[in-house]
């Protein structure tokens, strides 16, 4: 939590440099799409508890690739029944889709555009059994707000939700999850290098084991793109891109989702993500203690989540201010956005979280189009108009992506 105000001069001249934008690496083609999935995950210890005598877990996987932004994948699975005959042998995720108690097929945890030579990938996985409610809903909302929400579907009636976060956002959200995890029941963690294909069975602890699946696919394009947005556009145009997780991921990246732009560079998408971020903050109030369980610090858990949401918005606004200075944006908009930043810092320090979030988002709103698409149009005021514009933007983006994915008929 920030407790002081940041003057314009300090913000624009002495701030930490922007993280290098993630991009496909030189020096040579082909352009390769890397995908890592969580292929299987099986619980080995009966974790049923609470009044419903069922297990709720969330999975945190941190992916590290030399010279690239760290990514954090979060995934929540609720209402797992570990009563016999499932006890001590419960498959939560199964990429082979053969386990009798399968609750979900393999899940995409990492997507990246790479060029030759390809750098190795390492992951750290940790699984928690949680005694609080609505964690999965919060993760899903955070993904829709400032991460990638790959439209993960529930299988066999088990509620699931997940998201991937990049760079500074991954650090903020990952740290918040670690703090929350300190008050939950960790089932252990381990760090592993990811091999091509389906990995050997890893058992970080006696509580669970897992496998990964790492694939590489050359994109139908001879050149390595210069930016991640260009790489995403190439991947979406490639006939080999058929996986819905990939399409969702690259659609977000094409709109400008990156380590420094968690709300994207696209104004319509920003409005949608602004709506979800506001909703996520409200949803934090619903985080409670599972029936029949105790929790050492539910109020602290809520504040941790609130601080994380505001920290992401604050850093996104600071990035826009730095870019506005570099882009030669006039002093008026910069002063206006910086006023929103100062106001938000004061409100966050006073734990006026809702007001602080809106101040940060208002500051981003001032600069987003000036930084990335020219002058901001004059828009009517009113929440209903903004919501309508967001919905129109969402429909436009969806139609654009579906149009690109439409099959080409034979001549």
Secondary structure as the mmCIF struct_conf table of DSSP 4:
data_model
#
loop_
_struct_conf.conf_type_id
_struct_conf.id
_struct_conf.beg_label_comp_id
_struct_conf.beg_label_asym_id
_struct_conf.beg_label_seq_id
_struct_conf.end_label_comp_id
_struct_conf.end_label_asym_id
_struct_conf.end_label_seq_id
BEND BEND1 UNK A 4 UNK A 4
HELX_RH_AL_P HELX_RH_AL_P1 UNK A 8 UNK A 13
BEND BEND2 UNK A 14 UNK A 15
HELX_LH_PP_P HELX_LH_PP_P1 UNK A 16 UNK A 22
HELX_LH_PP_P HELX_LH_PP_P2 UNK A 24 UNK A 25
BEND BEND3 UNK A 26 UNK A 27
STRN STRN1 UNK A 28 UNK A 43
BEND BEND4 UNK A 45 UNK A 45
STRN STRN2 UNK A 49 UNK A 49
TURN_TY1_P TURN_TY1_P1 UNK A 50 UNK A 53
STRN STRN3 UNK A 54 UNK A 54
STRN STRN4 UNK A 55 UNK A 65
TURN_TY1_P TURN_TY1_P2 UNK A 66 UNK A 67
BEND BEND5 UNK A 68 UNK A 68
STRN STRN5 UNK A 71 UNK A 80
TURN_TY1_P TURN_TY1_P3 UNK A 84 UNK A 85
BEND BEND6 UNK A 86 UNK A 86
TURN_TY1_P TURN_TY1_P4 UNK A 87 UNK A 88
STRN STRN6 UNK A 90 UNK A 94
TURN_TY1_P TURN_TY1_P5 UNK A 95 UNK A 96
BEND BEND7 UNK A 97 UNK A 97
TURN_TY1_P TURN_TY1_P6 UNK A 100 UNK A 101
STRN STRN7 UNK A 107 UNK A 116
BEND BEND8 UNK A 117 UNK A 117
HELX_LH_PP_P HELX_LH_PP_P3 UNK A 118 UNK A 120
STRN STRN8 UNK A 121 UNK A 129
STRN STRN9 UNK A 132 UNK A 132
BEND BEND9 UNK A 133 UNK A 134
HELX_RH_AL_P HELX_RH_AL_P2 UNK A 135 UNK A 146
BEND BEND10 UNK A 147 UNK A 147
STRN STRN10 UNK A 148 UNK A 148
HELX_LH_PP_P HELX_LH_PP_P4 UNK A 152 UNK A 154
STRN STRN11 UNK A 155 UNK A 155
TURN_TY1_P TURN_TY1_P7 UNK A 156 UNK A 157
STRN STRN12 UNK A 158 UNK A 158
STRN STRN13 UNK A 160 UNK A 166
HELX_RH_AL_P HELX_RH_AL_P3 UNK A 167 UNK A 181
TURN_TY1_P TURN_TY1_P8 UNK A 182 UNK A 183
BEND BEND11 UNK A 184 UNK A 184
STRN STRN14 UNK A 185 UNK A 193
HELX_LH_PP_P HELX_LH_PP_P5 UNK A 194 UNK A 195
BEND BEND12 UNK A 196 UNK A 196
STRN STRN15 UNK A 197 UNK A 198
HELX_LH_PP_P HELX_LH_PP_P6 UNK A 199 UNK A 201
STRN STRN16 UNK A 202 UNK A 205
TURN_TY1_P TURN_TY1_P9 UNK A 206 UNK A 207
STRN STRN17 UNK A 208 UNK A 218
BEND BEND13 UNK A 220 UNK A 220
BEND BEND14 UNK A 222 UNK A 223
HELX_LH_PP_P HELX_LH_PP_P7 UNK A 224 UNK A 225
BEND BEND15 UNK A 226 UNK A 227
HELX_RH_AL_P HELX_RH_AL_P4 UNK A 228 UNK A 237
BEND BEND16 UNK A 238 UNK A 238
TURN_TY1_P TURN_TY1_P10 UNK A 239 UNK A 240
HELX_RH_AL_P HELX_RH_AL_P5 UNK A 244 UNK A 254
TURN_TY1_P TURN_TY1_P11 UNK A 255 UNK A 256
BEND BEND17 UNK A 259 UNK A 260
TURN_TY1_P TURN_TY1_P12 UNK A 262 UNK A 263
BEND BEND18 UNK A 265 UNK A 265
HELX_RH_AL_P HELX_RH_AL_P6 UNK A 267 UNK A 283
HELX_RH_3T_P HELX_RH_3T_P1 UNK A 284 UNK A 286
STRN STRN18 UNK A 289 UNK A 289
HELX_LH_PP_P HELX_LH_PP_P8 UNK A 290 UNK A 290
TURN_TY1_P TURN_TY1_P13 UNK A 291 UNK A 292
BEND BEND19 UNK A 296 UNK A 296
HELX_RH_AL_P HELX_RH_AL_P7 UNK A 298 UNK A 327
TURN_TY1_P TURN_TY1_P14 UNK A 328 UNK A 328
HELX_RH_AL_P HELX_RH_AL_P8 UNK A 331 UNK A 349
TURN_TY1_P TURN_TY1_P15 UNK A 350 UNK A 351
HELX_RH_AL_P HELX_RH_AL_P9 UNK A 353 UNK A 372
TURN_TY1_P TURN_TY1_P16 UNK A 373 UNK A 373
BEND BEND20 UNK A 374 UNK A 375
HELX_LH_PP_P HELX_LH_PP_P9 UNK A 376 UNK A 378
BEND BEND21 UNK A 382 UNK A 382
HELX_RH_AL_P HELX_RH_AL_P10 UNK A 383 UNK A 405
BEND BEND22 UNK A 406 UNK A 406
HELX_LH_PP_P HELX_LH_PP_P10 UNK A 407 UNK A 410
#
